[in-house]
Every structure is written in C-alpha cells, then in structure tokens.
Amino acid sequence: MKPRSKNRYDKIILGSIVALQLLFSMFFIFDLVADIFGLRKTPLSWEFREMVQIITIIALLLGSLLGFIAFRNLSRQQRDMARQMLVARKAFYELMWKSFDDWGLTPSERDVGLFVMKGLSNAEIAEVRGKSIGTVKAQVNAIFRKAGANGRTQLISQFMEDLIGETPPDPGNK
C-alpha cells in the first residue's frame, strides 16, 4: 500500500472510531438527561444498554490503540525530520565554508558572509560585529565581487543551486 493511501485509510478508520465514540457519548448523555427529567415513557431494555456499552467500550479501546499508534508514528516522523534537518544544515554549512574558501574570503569577510546568509541587514551586521556600517558595506561588496554575485538574493541563490543540484522532475507533472 502506498504511504498516501495508507494515510488516507488510517484517517478513515480513526475518523470512524471517533464518530462512534461521539455517537455513543451522545447516547449516554441523552440517556442520563432522559432519566433525570423523566423524558422517556418506556425504559430501555437492559440487553440494548449492554450492547451499547459493549460497542462503546470496543470503540474507546480502538480509539486509544489508534491514538497510541498515531502518536508513535508522529514521534518517529518528527525524529526522522529532525535528523534530515541536521544533515541538510551540515551540508549547507559545509558548502558555505567551501565556497568562502574558494572565493578567497578573509576571516572578517567570512564572518560577514555568514551573517548575510542568515539574512541580517548591513546595520544589524555592523551592530553585532561592533563595526561601522561603512566597513560592513565594503566587506559585503567584496563578498559579492569575489562570489560573482550582484546582490544578496543572487548570493543565496548560488548556494541553493549548489546545495540542491539539478532540479528533479516534478512527480505531479507526468
């Protein structure tokens, strides 16, 4: 079974069990209200009540089991995504430092380049580094010149192209 259809199947089952739980909860609430206010003319048979209780217990147990399975699967997915993010982050930083080396950036330019990649403005970089805006502007321009980029967007775009590589075909457009 494909992951997408399995996910749909799981949602249908979980939704059905939740619907059953809600339905039987409403039954018990109505039954209680009917008993308190004397709304029922004829009492329900004990066989019917027992059957409803058995079905309710089964629905509650199934809901609990599916809830546990869903929680476990989500926890596993979260751990996998966290690992993937660490791998991607490491690859990005390795690519960034290699590019900085290839461009022959000075240590100061490397620091400024890191802040540029993080999206800081020249004023923010100057404040963080304790330098003047003019110094930071000169370093940023030197980075652009050495990288062959004419702005922040193009600089970041170069990293993304190197990191992603050739774009694979879109699976939705077959």
C-alpha positions in Angstrom: 0.0 0.0 0.0 1.3 3.5 -0.9 2.1 5.8 2.1 -0.5 8.3 0.8 -3.3 5.7 0.5 -2.3 4.1 3.8 -2.5 7.6 5.4 -6.0 8.0 3.9 -7.1 4.6 5.2 -5.8 5.4 8.7 -7.7 8.7 8.7 -10.9 7.0 7.6 -10.6 4.3 10.4 -9.6 6.9 13.0 -12.5 9.2 11.9 -15.0 6.3 12.1 -13.9 5.4 15.6 -14.1 9.0 16.8 -17.6 9.3 15.2 -18.6 6.1 17.0 -17.3 7.4 20.3 -19.1 10.7 19.8 -22.4 8.9 18.8 -22.3 6.7 21.9 -21.3 9.6 24.2 -24.3 11.4 22.9 -26.4 8.3 23.7 -25.2 8.2 27.3 -25.7 11.9 27.7 -29.2 11.8 26.3 -30.0 8.7 28.4 -28.8 10.5 31.6 -30.8 13.6 30.8 -33.9 11.5 29.9 -33.6 9.7 33.3 -33.1 12.9 35.3 -36.0 14.8 33.7 -38.3 11.8 33.1 -38.4 12.3 29.3 -38.6 8.6 28.4 -42.0 6.9 28.5 -40.7 3.3 28.3 -37.4 2.2 29.8 -34.7 0.8 27.6 -34.1 -2.9 27.8 -31.1 -4.0 29.7 -30.0 -6.0 26.6 -29.9 -2.8 24.5 -28.0 -0.9 27.1 -25.5 -3.8 27.5 -25.0 -3.9 23.7 -24.4 -0.1 23.5 -21.9 -0.3 26.4 -20.0 -3.2 24.7 -19.8 -1.3 21.4 -18.8 1.8 23.3 -16.0 0.0 25.1 -14.7 -1.5 21.9 -14.8 1.9 20.2 -12.9 3.5 23.1 -10.3 0.8 23.1 -9.8 1.0 19.4 -9.6 4.8 19.6 -7.0 4.5 22.3 -5.0 2.0 20.3 -5.1 4.0 17.2 -4.3 7.2 19.1 -1.2 5.5 20.5 -0.2 4.2 17.0 -0.7 7.7 15.5 1.3 9.3 18.4 4.1 6.7 17.9 4.2 7.3 14.1 4.2 11.1 14.5 7.0 10.9 17.0 9.0 8.7 14.6 8.3 11.1 11.7 9.4 14.1 13.9 12.7 12.3 14.8 13.3 11.5 11.1 12.7 15.1 10.1 15.0 16.4 12.8 17.7 14.1 11.6 17.2 15.2 8.0 17.3 18.8 9.1 20.7 18.2 10.8 22.0 16.5 7.7 20.8 19.4 5.5 22.1 22.0 7.9 25.5 20.3 8.0 25.6 20.1 4.2 24.7 23.7 3.8 27.4 24.9 6.2 30.0 22.7 4.6 29.0 24.1 1.2 29.1 27.6 2.5 32.5 27.3 4.1 33.9 25.6 1.0 32.5 28.4 -1.2 34.0 31.0 1.2 37.4 29.2 0.8 37.0 29.0 -3.0 36.3 32.7 -3.2 39.3 33.6 -1.0 37.3 35.5 1.6 39.2 37.0 4.6 38.2 35.9 8.1 36.3 39.1 8.5 34.5 38.6 5.2 33.7 35.1 6.2 32.0 36.4 9.4 30.1 39.0 7.4 29.2 36.4 4.8 27.7 34.1 7.5 25.5 37.0 8.7 24.5 37.8 5.2 23.4 34.2 4.7 21.4 34.4 7.9 19.5 37.3 6.5 20.9 40.2 8.6 21.0 43.7 7.2 24.2 45.7 7.0 23.2 47.7 10.0 22.5 44.6 12.0 25.8 43.0 11.0 27.6 46.3 12.0 25.9 46.2 15.4 26.7 42.6 16.0 30.3 42.9 14.9 30.9 46.3 16.6 32.0 47.8 13.3 30.8 50.8 11.3 28.2 50.4 8.6 30.7 51.6 6.0 33.1 48.8 6.9 30.3 46.2 6.6 29.1 47.6 3.3 32.7 47.4 1.9 33.0 43.8 3.2 29.6 42.8 1.7 30.5 44.3 -1.6 33.9 42.5 -1.6 32.0 39.2 -0.9 29.6 39.9 -3.8 32.5 40.7 -6.1 34.5 37.6 -5.1 31.4 35.4 -5.4 30.4 36.8 -8.8 27.0 37.9 -7.4 25.4 41.2 -7.7 23.3 41.1 -4.5 22.1 39.1 -1.5 19.5 37.2 -3.5 21.9 36.0 -6.1 24.4 35.0 -3.5 21.9 32.9 -1.6 20.6 31.6 -4.9 24.1 30.3 -5.8 24.2 28.3 -2.6 20.8 26.9 -3.1 21.6 25.8 -6.7 24.8 24.1 -5.4 23.0 22.5 -2.5 20.0 21.3 -4.4 21.8 20.5 -7.7 19.8 19.8 -10.8 16.1 20.1 -10.1 14.4 16.7 -10.4 11.2 16.5 -12.5 8.1 17.3 -10.6 6.3 14.0 -9.9 2.9 15.7 -10.2 3.6 16.7 -13.9 3.9 13.3 -15.6 
